[in-house]
Amino acid sequence: MLSFIARRLIGMLVVLFCTASLLFALMKMAPGDPARLIAGQTADPNILAKVRAEWHLDDPIPKQYVWWMGQLVRLELPDSYVQNRPVSHVLANKVVATCALAFCSIILAFLLGTAAGIIGAYFQGTWLDTAVLTTSLIWISTPVFWLGLMFILLFASRLRWLPASGYGMGETYLPGLGPEFFQPLPEPAHLVLPAVSLALLSTGYFARMMRSSLLEVVRQDFIRTATAKGLSPKRVILKHALRNALIPVVTIVGINFAGLLGGAVATEYVFAWPGMGKELLNAINLRDYPVMMGGVLSIATVFVCVNLLVDISYAWIDPRIRHE
């Protein structure tokens, strides 16, 4: 296991290096002058020259690349062009909101999707199975931004059960994180609608994956042996088949969770959620290249770390799996 983890860590570093290099190349090919974004479009040429020297914009491209990679190695991202403060502070101020939304969404989607998939497989061919397949297809096909707007219209505007948007004014922080750079945790009432609307899309995927995986596992020999011993169908599925069927579902959970951290832009925009996705969208509109690059690298880091955790979890879910 240790050798497997070591190989994966080396692969992660290679992936992050290639991602950082590709980002640097794309930013250099993008139109616009970063110096004018910092100093203003009508800035004096002397001020522009001073800004370019301060931000290493007048250096040759190879020297800028070396400076950029050196900043990453020291975990010191350049300051934001627009906000004039470190990118780490800009993203840290948004990461709590995005992580809270993504974590609640993925937990809800996993629980609902797994339960629906088990019901569909257990009652295969019945109306319950048809209902699970039809409902999951509807959730997969529904645009998340439209679903969020419908939730606002129904539960916030008509029924007035929940707030339509926003984050709340909570002052509860994660242990060890203070108000200097990090946001407080969101109020539960403000979290319900965005979390549910974001979770339903993944719920459809998890339900269909769980159903098909469980139906494949129950056809294997060890399930026939457990059934021949006189175990009830419910016990066979929950005790023997479920852990084996969870392997492909866990893979999808890891990928979806990493994607939610960076891809919940539509949901954050609809619900005015102050998360990382919305911050990246603003950075793109303002051509704030350091924030864009720092955000993309953060998302890439989350992807490779989650994939590593998923691979490690395989051996725990199915003891027959040995990475060596």
Solvent accessible surface area in square Angstrom, and as a share of the most:
residue,aa,sasa,rsa
1,M,76,0.34
2,L,149,0.74
3,S,56,0.36
4,F,24,0.10
5,I,41,0.21
6,A,48,0.37
7,R,134,0.49
8,R,68,0.25
9,L,80,0.40
10,I,112,0.57
11,G,32,0.31
12,M,20,0.09
13,L,122,0.61
14,V,83,0.48
15,V,71,0.41
16,L,39,0.19
17,F,106,0.44
18,C,73,0.44
19,T,30,0.18
20,A,2,0.02
21,S,30,0.19
22,L,111,0.55
23,L,15,0.08
24,F,17,0.07
25,A,43,0.33
26,L,82,0.41
27,M,30,0.13
28,K,78,0.33
29,M,141,0.63
30,A,31,0.24
31,P,94,0.59
32,G,47,0.45
33,D,43,0.22
34,P,26,0.16
35,A,0,0.00
36,R,87,0.32
37,L,52,0.26
38,I,49,0.25
39,A,36,0.28
40,G,30,0.28
41,Q,119,0.53
42,T,137,0.79
43,A,20,0.15
44,D,66,0.34
45,P,99,0.62
46,N,119,0.61
47,I,90,0.46
48,L,6,0.03
49,A,58,0.45
50,K,148,0.63
51,V,16,0.09
52,R,70,0.25
53,A,58,0.45
54,E,121,0.54
55,W,31,0.11
56,H,58,0.26
57,L,35,0.17
58,D,87,0.45
59,D,30,0.16
60,P,88,0.55
61,I,91,0.46
62,P,93,0.59
63,K,119,0.51
64,Q,13,0.06
65,Y,61,0.23
66,V,103,0.59
67,W,69,0.24
68,W,8,0.03
69,M,30,0.13
70,G,20,0.20
71,Q,21,0.09
72,L,30,0.15
73,V,122,0.70
74,R,134,0.49
75,L,158,0.79
76,E,92,0.41
77,L,40,0.20
78,P,14,0.09
79,D,51,0.27
80,S,0,0.00
81,Y,24,0.09
82,V,73,0.42
83,Q,70,0.31
84,N,115,0.59
85,R,84,0.31
86,P,47,0.30
87,V,0,0.00
88,S,57,0.37
89,H,55,0.24
90,V,0,0.00
91,L,13,0.07
92,A,18,0.14
93,N,40,0.20
94,K,40,0.17
95,V,41,0.24
96,V,7,0.04
97,A,0,0.00
98,T,1,0.00
99,C,51,0.30
100,A,17,0.14
101,L,1,0.00
102,A,1,0.01
103,F,119,0.49
104,C,47,0.28
105,S,0,0.00
106,I,9,0.05
107,I,78,0.39
108,L,56,0.28
109,A,1,0.00
110,F,55,0.23
111,L,109,0.54
112,L,81,0.40
113,G,0,0.00
114,T,17,0.10
115,A,51,0.39
116,A,26,0.20
117,G,0,0.00
118,I,31,0.15
119,I,72,0.36
120,G,0,0.00
121,A,10,0.08
122,Y,85,0.32
123,F,78,0.33
124,Q,94,0.42
125,G,70,0.67
126,T,58,0.34
127,W,186,0.65
128,L,51,0.25
129,D,6,0.03
130,T,84,0.49
131,A,42,0.32
132,V,17,0.10
133,L,52,0.26
134,T,68,0.39
135,T,60,0.35
136,S,4,0.02
137,L,98,0.49
138,I,94,0.48
139,W,68,0.24
140,I,40,0.20
141,S,78,0.50
142,T,22,0.13
143,P,65,0.41
144,V,31,0.18
145,F,106,0.44
146,W,120,0.42
147,L,13,0.07
148,G,1,0.01
149,L,86,0.43
150,M,68,0.30
151,F,28,0.12
152,I,31,0.16
153,L,80,0.40
154,L,83,0.42
155,F,52,0.21
156,A,12,0.09
157,S,56,0.36
158,R,170,0.62
159,L,72,0.36
160,R,193,0.70
161,W,172,0.60
162,L,42,0.21
163,P,44,0.28
164,A,44,0.34
165,S,51,0.33
166,G,22,0.22
167,Y,23,0.09
168,G,20,0.19
169,M,172,0.77
170,G,18,0.17
171,E,148,0.66
172,T,86,0.50
173,Y,66,0.25
174,L,76,0.38
175,P,132,0.83
176,G,86,0.82
177,L,56,0.28
178,G,25,0.24
179,P,93,0.59
180,E,129,0.58
181,F,86,0.36
182,F,52,0.21
183,Q,22,0.10
184,P,30,0.19
185,L,52,0.26
186,P,16,0.10
187,E,59,0.26
188,P,105,0.66
189,A,45,0.35
190,H,39,0.18
191,L,24,0.12
192,V,61,0.35
193,L,5,0.03
194,P,2,0.01
195,A,6,0.05
196,V,43,0.25
197,S,1,0.00
198,L,10,0.05
199,A,1,0.00
200,L,16,0.08
201,L,58,0.29
202,S,4,0.03
203,T,10,0.06
204,G,0,0.00
205,Y,100,0.38
206,F,0,0.00
207,A,2,0.02
208,R,95,0.35
209,M,65,0.29
210,M,0,0.00
211,R,39,0.14
212,S,57,0.37
213,S,10,0.06
214,L,0,0.00
215,L,17,0.08
216,E,113,0.51
217,V,9,0.05
218,V,44,0.25
219,R,138,0.51
220,Q,73,0.32
221,D,104,0.54
222,F,65,0.27
223,I,7,0.04
224,R,140,0.51
225,T,72,0.42
226,A,6,0.05
227,T,76,0.44
228,A,91,0.70
229,K,155,0.66
230,G,66,0.64
231,L,53,0.26
232,S,58,0.37
233,P,90,0.57
234,K,124,0.52
235,R,116,0.42
236,V,6,0.04
237,I,18,0.09
238,L,91,0.45
239,K,114,0.48
240,H,56,0.25
241,A,0,0.00
242,L,33,0.16
243,R,106,0.39
244,N,27,0.14
245,A,0,0.00
246,L,31,0.15
247,I,34,0.17
248,P,47,0.29
249,V,0,0.00
250,V,25,0.14
251,T,41,0.24
252,I,43,0.22
253,V,30,0.17
254,G,5,0.05
255,I,81,0.41
256,N,35,0.18
257,F,49,0.20
258,A,0,0.00
259,G,25,0.24
260,L,18,0.09
261,L,13,0.07
262,G,13,0.13
263,G,56,0.54
264,A,3,0.02
265,V,45,0.26
266,A,38,0.29
267,T,2,0.01
268,E,0,0.00
269,Y,144,0.55
270,V,30,0.17
271,F,2,0.01
272,A,46,0.36
273,W,0,0.00
274,P,32,0.20
275,G,0,0.00
276,M,12,0.05
277,G,1,0.01
278,K,58,0.24
279,E,16,0.07
280,L,17,0.09
281,L,56,0.28
282,N,62,0.32
283,A,3,0.03
284,I,97,0.49
285,N,106,0.54
286,L,95,0.47
287,R,104,0.38
288,D,4,0.02
289,Y,15,0.06
290,P,7,0.04
291,V,1,0.00
292,M,29,0.13
293,M,13,0.06
294,G,0,0.00
295,G,0,0.00
296,V,59,0.34
297,L,20,0.10
298,S,37,0.24
299,I,28,0.14
300,A,18,0.14
301,T,53,0.31
302,V,41,0.23
303,F,67,0.28
304,V,17,0.10
305,C,51,0.30
306,V,18,0.10
307,N,52,0.27
308,L,17,0.08
309,L,114,0.57
310,V,13,0.08
311,D,27,0.14
312,I,51,0.26
313,S,29,0.19
314,Y,38,0.14
315,A,16,0.13
316,W,191,0.67
317,I,8,0.04
318,D,10,0.05
319,P,77,0.48
320,R,165,0.60
321,I,51,0.26
322,R,155,0.57
323,H,38,0.17
324,E,129,0.58
